[in-house]
């Protein structure tokens, strides 16, 4: 019976060109196996671009052949366009033939062969070098390029064959052997119903014949009849040899002792070596190999051959060498004897090796090679670009289908956004602000405002400096300070606030800027400070032109500036200011006063400074009978959703005005109040429960009428270990009036909560996070409120070496996308988390030397600003074009970004009123009372104040002269008779005493003898009048020789000196050329 090649299904490759005159269509027909012969060989199919599972089959001469596929539609080409081969042509004529020949000898199933061919050709097409050479050669690779890509094809085939079950592989030489006779006596697991008879090779039509350009076509040899064999068993792979180190070919192989290697590992050695300029790793240690140990023992045997009679020498192993070294008394002679006979090893290397063996520090096996390399920083934007390239390729090949090339169920649109966000990289760094950066508000995509704390107490005002209010212009690359939040320096005489210090320091004190907020609809910026004010600003973005020297064209840059529009005075330190985002122009402020602490302003565009406001107070009356403590606002937030933007939530907590918690009764320390104020109806909103606990933070849901309130534990059934709680309130649509009721309560084990976030993850549920003072962030999913989903940890504080109740903990939490949560803590690290993953940690965004104090995203989520407790501000962006070139400098051939200090403002004029006069500008933060001042003065200071008060001395106002005699000085009796004429204090002072008085020195002209400056090359006066005037001026000069003798004797008796005690100052004569 004749053995014929059949096709089980229509399989072909359509690599036709779009042009009509292109090369013929290449189709690789797949020989199918007969049902009784499942082990026959099928010709491979290359990359399957089109597969027709329902194509019709035609029978020609008793054989089944696949019908050719329909040609693709024609494309109209321009007649003058240059001829350029496409990627399809290159793959068809130069890549596919070699892949077909390479896979022809591999015995795989038809589906596996097709998949393998497809993956190999796709892998070659994705290579960047292939794409590059394809563009450079115009789509036709050179024979040299083809030869290079053959090796890559071989590597891809070998790599991908490991993914398939082991099968028998036939070589081309097997086809050249003589056909073997069928062995009917052997047993085979596959029984043939009819004997196989060899047939002449099937003729391959020229259209489907695969030819390799530049090579002779490979004619397939005739098939032979396979004899029955034993059942197939996979070949056992031989064990892989141990991996060899690729550095044994080095000319010098250094060996360092175990102690030196440990020091290098700890960073105590090799500090002098500059690794920044190394392109390759620096190898500092290479272990001795077995061959080297054998050679070393061979050299030692030569030395001891004559000294050991009857000995067979040392065994050429590591154990034999260790026994020799440890038994020898002197090991220093061994390196000297070996010398440089051991290739690649010096005397020091052999000495270190023998010393290690002497100390029983036997090297590890297999031998190691230790090296140091430069750790090149990897920019997040580089990783983002690589990720985006993979996503774009998957989208191009697979579209938006679910699984696709990424081998995972992903959302491409979401992954693109996530890759962009992961590209956040540092673009600017600013330093030297006044104190801890406490508030950051973005006024636009390119400008933001920063407020800092300052030293403004009476005991540390000497450290106060400007830089409490700053505006950052990202396009200009500056952080500009503004002086508007300031007060006159208060008078006082405490230890660190004496009057002398006050006179020598800045007359202004810059208090802390505690809060800020931006109204995007009204384009107004609000700031609150400890100067008892809230200020309203307008930010402008202007184009500043700058003319260049020698060029008529003018260049410039964008610059951000802000203008003060209004100031609202308060009765205490203003801790909070928030603006409503509904366009109503409302802004709420909260001050440290026991009553009417909250004010709700409504903007009056015609008179911003006198805008009307409404005051709110806490309804609790527990602290009305004492001045030691009261309920102060602890948090305040406007609603975010369209249903709640007119609602203001205020949380109160008990606090002492002087910071002494012991003044608060113990049973009142966990008390407080939650208030919701309806600004449209001017009334309070009902809240069902959990309204009397100490409130830490309140956050509104961005889309739903819900809010989260972090409080102390409240209720009857509080579980063990619960120290704080988060209550979620929502609008009660069943109530007759506007009411919020609690529907979920989350238990938290932390003692204090700094910040709370509310991030929706579905239409009904959301993630809730609590950043606490124990440097942990707790994450809940409202779909499972009984369990904490994640506990995100930070390290120890930068300020305290161990657990300390003063530790601020996590002060910054912000959501980027739903898959990225950013947290910053007192350990100085900003971490990125993915709370939707079982292992949430993603990466460290920032590591600083101080605690992280605050942070904020820009409105488009493309930029991030972070501040720390040392006055530093970091700016991150997903776009490298936001970097400022003038922030970079070149040091040692490297481009380094420099931290930039903020730009100080101009010195404001001194205050017009003295502190304590009662003017608004004279408000001080901690002005001491009269009694406190008298207690701090010394005896001499008290006597001086009494003399000033009695007008016995008066202050001239000149700090050089100081105080002088007053109208009533005679009553003091403080006179020195010897200093007066005839020792009568009623007469004037002696001349030598009078000339030492500071007042006389300031009033009289200087009597210092000056030498005339002789100018060389000066022409004489041009006019007679000028000559006469010059001579008159010369006669006015004092000349001792011209004074009468009698007058000179009298001046000498009075001890009057006509010459100053110091030498004349020399003059430098100008040369004739300079003149």
Buried (B, 14 or more C-beta within 10 A) or exposed (E): EEBBBBBBBBBBBBBBBBEEEBBEBBBBBBBBBBEEBEBBBBBBBBBBBEBBEEBEEEEEEEEBBBEBBEEEEEEEEEEEEEEEBBBBBBBBBBBBBBBBBBBBBBBBBBEBBBBBBBBBBBBBBEBEEBEEBBEEEEBBBEEEBBEBBBEBBEEBBEEBBEEBEEBEEEEEEEBEEEEEEBEEEEEBEEEBEEEBEEBEEBEEEEEBEBEBEEEEEBEBEEBBBBBBBEEBEEEEEEEEEEEEBEEBEEEEBBBBBBBBBEBBEEEEBBEEEEEEEEEEBEBBBBBBBEEBBBBBBBBBBEEEEEEEEEEEBBBBEBEBBBBBBEEEEEBEEBBEBBEEEBEBBBBEBBBBBBBBBEEEEEBEEEBEBBEBEBEEEEEBBEBBBEBBEBBEEBBEEBEEEEEBBBEEEBEBEEBBBBBBBBBBBBBBBBBBBBBBBBBBBBBBBBBBBBBBBBBBEBEEBBEBBBBBBBBBBBBBBBBBBBBBBBBBBBBBBBEBBBEEBBEEBBBBBBBBBBBBBBBEEBEBBBBBBBBBBBBBBBBEBEEEEEEEEEEEEEEEBBBBBBEEBBBBEBEBBBBBBBBBBBEBBBBBBBBBBBEBBBBBBBBEEEEBEEBEBBEBBBEBEBBEEEEEBBBBBBBBBBBBBEBBBBBBBBBBBBBBBEEEEEBBBEEBBBBBBBBBBBBEEEEEBBBEBBBBBBBBBBBBBBBBBBBBBBBBBBEEEEEEEBBBBBBBBBBBEEEEEBBBBBBBBBBBBBEBBBBBBBBBBEEEBBBBBBBBBBBBBBBBBBEEBEEBBBEBBBEBBBBBEEEEEEBBBBBBBBBBBBBBBBBBBBBBBBBBBBBBEEEBEBEEBBEBEBBBBBBBBBEEBBBBBBBBBBBBBBBBBBBEEBBBEEBEEEEEEEEEBEEBEBBEBEEEEEBEEEBBEEEEBBBBBBBBEEEEBEEBBEEEBEEBEEBBEBEBBBEBEEEEBEEBEBEEBEEEEEEEEEBBBEEEBEEEBBEEBEBEEEEEEEEEEEEEBEEEEEEEEEEEEEEEEEEEEEEEEEEEEEEEEEEEEEEBEEBEEEEBEEEEEEEEEEEEEEEEEEE
